[in-house]
Amino acid sequence: MLKLNIAVVKRLFSFSFILMILSSCNDDKGKNIPSVSVEDTDARVIDFRPYARDTQKIEAAFETHPVMSEIFFHHILGLPQDDTSKMRQGFSDYIGLEATEEISQLIDSIYPDVQGIEEEWKMAMAFYHHYFPDHTSPHLYVLQSNLALANFLFENKDSRDAVGVSLGFFLGEAFPYVSLAHDNPVFSEYNSRTFNRDHLITKSVNAILDDLSGPPLEKNMLNSMIREGKRLYVLEAVCAEISDTAVFEMTPEQLQWCEDNEFEMWNFFIERELLYETDLNNYGKYLRPAPTSHGMPAESPGRTAAFTGYRIVDTFMENNPGLSFTDMLNMDNQTIYDRAKYKPKRK
């Protein structure tokens, strides 16, 4: 795996309306959406693609976007830092690759500009500012790194967080990701189903939330469930204008199955005494992406434990309406479970 400078990149994922003001309302998620405006945030979207395709723009890239340039040229492409001529030649070789040209053409056909991405990012960051008023909203850098990275969080030169997103991971059916699955399971069908425009903003926001959540404690399944539940709860709120199918990375049918079988899923975990299981080999299969959840009906999706964790956190927050998102994220997971008094009903 690519290793980036810890001082530069804070989190790496291996695998997201201008001048429009929302009034408080209920959407299909069944929750109140606060009134926010894109004017509440100064977050921007920077299109880095022109710098990634022209050897004559290397100096301009480092002058204008020094940290992003260091990440792209030295860490993603692996070009030498102390030899300008070799770096320029290596970059020229990269641009001349057939794969680079093919992906460039696909990206430009699907993303001729970043206007739509910027509208959605600014709205998500407006919600982010609402829920985390003490945090500066990160900028979003749009780039092409072929298939080296999907999303990552880094600190810009002004000590402001920023997110990088590689459009090569969001080409949808236009790119045969599954053909690469033999060498890398990241590109398996159940993973690559989300490599499209619908998931670009949610996956990019996830880079921020992964940092906010802190390192996983991995004490047991319950702790991991609620940690994932916290992230999904915040992601749904920040991406309030984006479908829950993108938030949970499930098809509409899979998400409906989870909602219809909430009691059965919980009973499944209880009966198998998985809540306090400490062996990741025994419970990780219910938290990671997968075609289905082991031991559950074939129509069940993967990550059923993450969905259950979300429902526990959702129940807890309903019982504590004055609690801030920051306080919730910092709260002990066992305490959240105890105070949620989560008892799903059979439908």
N, C-alpha and C positions, 0 to 999 in steps of 0.2 A: 504494500500500500504506500501511496505517496506520503512522504513525511514533510510537513510544512513547519516553518519557524513558529514556535509556540508564541513568541512575542507578537507575531503578525497575525496568525490564524488561531482563533480561539476555539472553534469547533469545526469539524469536518464531517460531512455526511457522505456515506457511500451511497451509498446510496446510502403560492405561491403565486364617483363621477365628478369629473372636474367641475368645480363651482356648484356642486349639487349638495343640498342640505337635506338630511333625512329627518323626518319627524318621527317621534316615538311611535312604534307600531309593533304588530306581531307578524312574523313571517312564517314560512312553512316549518320552521324549527319549533314553533310554539312558545317562543320566549320574547320578552320585551327587548327591543333593540334601542339603545340610547340614542339621543339626538346628537349627531356629530357632523362635522363638515371637513372636507379636505383642506380647508383653510386653517384647520387646527394643527396641521403638521407641516414642517418644512422639508420632509423627506423627499428625495428626488430619485429618479431612475437615470442612470448614466449608461449610455450605449457604448461599450468598450470595443465593439466589433471592428470599427475602422482601424484601431491601433493593432488589432490582432491579424491584420491581413496585408500590411504594407511595411516593408523594411525601412522605408523613408520616414516612418512615423515613430520609430523607436524612441528617439530623443524626446519628441513631443509627449509621448506616453509617460515617460519617467518624470518629465517636468510637470505635467498636469495631474497625473494620478500615480504618484511614486509607489505607494504601497501596493495598489492593485497591479502595477507593472512588475514589481518584484515578485509577487505571487505568480503572475501569469508566465513571465519569461523565465524566471529562475527556478520556481518550484513546480509549476505544472508542466512546462516544456522542458525543464531541466537544462537550460542553456547556461553556459559559464558566466560567472559574475565578474571575473577579473580579466577578461579578454574580449574587447568589443568586437574585433573582427570575427572571432570564432562565434560569438553570440549572433552577429548579423548573418553569418553563413548558415548557422544552425536554424535560425528563424526562416531564412530563405528556403532551406530544405523542407522545413515543416509546411510552409505555404504551398510548396510544389507537390506535396503528396496528393495522390489521387483521392484518398479518403478525405483529406481536408477540403479539397475542391467540391467533392460530392456533398459533404455535410453542409458546406457553406451555401450551396445552391438550394438545398432543402430548407435550411434555416431562413434564407431570404425569401423563399416562396411562402413560408408560413408566417414569418415575422418580418414583413417589409419595413416596419418601424416599431417603436416601443410605446406608442401612444396608449394602446389598450392596456398594456402591462402597467404603464405609469398610473393610469386612472385607478386600476384595481389596487396597486401597491399603496398609493396615497390614501385611498379609502381604508385599507387595512391598517395603515399606520395612524390614521385618525382615530380608529377604535383602540389601537395600541396605546396612543397618548391618553385616551379617556381612562383606560384601565390602569395605566402605569404613568401617571402624570409627572413623576420625578425622573423618568427615563427619556433620553433623547431618541427620537425615532430614527432607525438606521436608514441609510441610503441603499439603493439596490443597483448593483453593477451587472449589466447584461453582457455576457461574453460568449465566445465560442472556444471550447477546449477539447473539441471532438468528444471523446467519451472518457476523459480523465476524471472529471468531477461533475457532481450534480449541483449541490448547494454548499456554501461554506460561509462562516461568519469570521470577520476579521476586524481589526481596529485600524482606522484610517489615520492619516498623518496628523489630524486635529484631535486625535484620541476619541473620535466618534465611531461607534460601531457601524459596520456596513456588511451587506450580504452580497456574495457573488453567486450568480446562477448561470449555468452553462446551458444554452438553448439546445444543444445536441441531445440532451436528456428529455426533451419535451417536444418531440417530433410526431408523436402518435403513430398512426398506422402508416405514415409515409416512410418510416424507417423499420427494417426487419430486426428489431432487437432480439427476438427469440432465437435467431440464427447464431447469436453469440452466447447463448445459455450454456452450451456444452463446456465452454472454457470459464464461464463466470456465472454463477447462479443469480447474480444481481439482475441478469437479463432474462430470467425465467418468465414464463407467461403471466403468472400471478403477480409478479413484481412490475414487469414492463407494461402491464395494463394501465398503470398510472403515469406512464411517461408521456404525458400529453399536455396540451394547453390548459385544460381544466385544473390540473394539479400544480401548475407552476407557482402560483402565489402561496398556496398552503404549504408546499414543501419549502419555500423560501422563508416563510414565517416560522416554520419548524426549526430552522437554523437558529433563530433568536430564542425560541422557547427552550431548546435543548440547553442553551447556555444559562437561561434563567432557572431552569430546574436543578442545575448543579449535577455533579457526578452521581450515577446510580449507586445506591447503597447495597442492593442485591442481598438483603437479609433473608427474604423469603418471597413466596409468590404474592402474598398480600401486599407487601411493600412495593413490589414491582408493578402490581396492578394499579395501585393508587397513584404511583408516580406517573404512569402512563395516563391514568384518568385525569390527573391535574393538567397535563400537557394538552390532552384533547379538549378539556373544558375551556381552557384559555384559547386554544386554537379556534374553537367554534365561535367564541365571543369576538375575537379579533377579526376573523374572516366571516363576519355576520352576513355579508352580502354574497357569500359563496355557498354552494350547495353542500349539505352535510355528507353527501356521497364522496365529495373530494376531501372533506375534513377527515372522515373515517377511512378513506381509501377502500370503500366497498361499493359494489354495484347497488342500485336501488333494491333489488331483490334480496341481497345479502343483508343490507341494513334493516330492511323490513323483517327479515328472519330473526335478527337479533332482538328487535323490539318485541316481536311476537313471542319469543322464547326466552325472555329475560329470566323468568322464574326457573325454567328448566336448565339454563346455563349455570345459574347460581347453585341449584341443587346438585348439578353434576360436579362442581368443584367441592362442594361440602361433602358429598357422599364419598368421594375419592380422597378426602382429607388433604387437599392440595393447598389450602390457604396458607398454611405454615410450613409447607414443603421448602426445604433449603437446597435441594439438588436441582440446579438449573436444567439438567437434562430431562427432568420429569415435568417441569412446568413451563420452560421457555417456549415450548411448541405452541402454547396458547397465547403468547405475547408477540411472537414473531410473525411476519407475513407468511402465509401458507395457503395452499389451495382450499383446505378445509381444516377444521379443528379435530385433532385425533380423538377418536372415540365418540364423537358427536355425529349426528346425521350428515349424510354426504352434502346436503345443501347448506350446511353451516359454513361460514367463512373462516379464515384464519383470524387471529387476534381477538378471539372472543373474550379473553381475560382483560384485554385493554378496554373493550367496550364496557365490560362489567365494572372495571375500575372507574371509567367515566361516570357511570350511573351512580356509583357510591359517592363520588365527589359532587355530582349534581344534586343528589339528595342532601348531602351535608350543606351545600351552599344555599339550598332552599330553606334549610332550617336556621341559617345564619346570614340573613340578607344584608347585614351591615358590614360583613367582613370584606376587606379588600383582597384583591387578587394576590398582592404581594404577601400579605399575612397568610393566605391560604397556601401559597407555594412554600412558604417557610415552615408551615406547621408539620409536626410529626405525622407520618402516614398512619400509624396505628391509632393516634388520637382522632384523626379524621374518621377512620372506620368506626371507632367506638361511639363517637358523637353523631355519626350519620344515622345509626340505628336502621341500617339498610335491610329492608324485608320486601323483596319484590313479590307481587301477587300473581297467582296463576291466572292466565287469560283463557 
